[in-house]
Amino acid sequence: MTEREKMLAGLQYDCGDPELLDRWHLARALTLCYNQTDSRDSRAQRALLSQLLGGMGENLWITPPFYVDYGSNIYFAENCEVNLNCTFQDCNRITIGKNALIGPNVQIYTAFHPTNAADRLGVPCAGGFAFAVGYTAPVTIGDNVWLGGGAILLPGVTIGSNVVIGAGSVVTRDIPSNTVAAGNPCRVLRQNG
């Protein structure tokens, strides 16, 4: 099993693996180009996103700056809008349904580390740096979801369809469809619809 396969399976993996580092560096180069591309040049933006992302539907709008780890583990359905300064740490799959509205400064995390410091310490890779021991869990977002500005989604959460997540919320557990949820930790406030 490759380190990439371990990472996507949620197993302990080596962040310093050459294949993973190559993709990480490629994602840095592609996001740098994307973030510096003229906002009126939608053709160039789409070409860069098609190289960066794992998949995207029609009518995807991402306002720069936009940050990712690998990019290739992010999948958008159609008619999605991502506002500025969002960070998608895609060490596992991030799936975003159709008609998603993602506010500014939203952070989606798929990686986590052991809480015990001794278990978190990594082994130096070929370059000499010891990356922390890591695990991953996917994040899934349903259709017609609005993530308010500054929301944070933690590894392994699923947000159902027709959900509104309030600004500044920290989503630590699954949120069912057809609800409005907010807070830290995020909790359902009422039904939506």
BELWO-V972124 format. One record per residue. SS is DSSP state (hx for helix, st for strand, lp for the rest). NEAR is the number of other C-alpha atoms within 8 Angstrom. Layout:
# BELWO-V972124
SS&NEAR / SS&NEAR
This chain:
# BELWO-V972124
lp&4 / lp&5 / hx&11 / hx&9 / hx&8 / hx&12 / hx&14 / hx&12 / hx&9 / lp&10 / lp&9 / lp&9 / st&11 / lp&9 / lp&11 / lp&10 / lp&9 / hx&6 / hx&7 / hx&11 / hx&10 / hx&8 / hx&9 / hx&10 / hx&8 / hx&9 / hx&13 / hx&10 / hx&8 / hx&11 / hx&12 / hx&8 / hx&9 / hx&11 / hx&9 / hx&7 / lp&9 / lp&5 / lp&6 / lp&4 / lp&8 / hx&7 / hx&6 / hx&8 / hx&11 / hx&8 / hx&8 / hx&11 / hx&9 / hx&10 / hx&7 / hx&12 / lp&12 / lp&10 / st&10 / st&11 / lp&9 / lp&7 / lp&7 / st&11 / st&8 / st&9 / lp&9 / lp&10 / lp&8 / st&12 / st&10 / st&12 / lp&11 / lp&13 / lp&11 / lp&9 / lp&12 / st&13 / st&12 / st&13 / lp&13 / lp&12 / lp&12 / st&14 / st&11 / st&12 / lp&12 / lp&12 / lp&12 / st&13 / st&11 / st&10 / st&13 / lp&17 / lp&12 / lp&15 / lp&13 / st&13 / st&10 / st&13 / lp&13 / lp&12 / lp&12 / lp&13 / st&11 / st&13 / lp&14 / lp&12 / lp&12 / lp&15 / st&12 / st&13 / st&12 / lp&17 / st&13 / st&8 / lp&9 / lp&9 / lp&6 / lp&6 / hx&7 / hx&5 / hx&8 / hx&12 / lp&10 / lp&8 / lp&7 / lp&9 / lp&10 / lp&6 / lp&5 / lp&6 / lp&7 / lp&10 / lp&12 / lp&10 / lp&14 / st&13 / st&12 / st&16 / lp&13 / lp&11 / st&17 / st&11 / st&13 / lp&13 / lp&12 / lp&12 / lp&16 / st&12 / st&13 / lp&15 / lp&12 / lp&12 / lp&17 / st&12 / st&12 / lp&13 / lp&14 / lp&11 / lp&14 / st&11 / st&12 / lp&14 / lp&12 / lp&13 / lp&17 / st&11 / st&14 / lp&13 / lp&10 / lp&12 / lp&15 / st&13 / st&14 / lp&10 / lp&9 / lp&9 / st&13 / lp&9 / lp&9 / lp&11 / st&15 / st&13 / st&14 / st&15 / lp&10 / st&9 / lp&9 / lp&13 / st&10 / st&10 / st&8 / st&7 / st&8 / lp&8 / lp&4
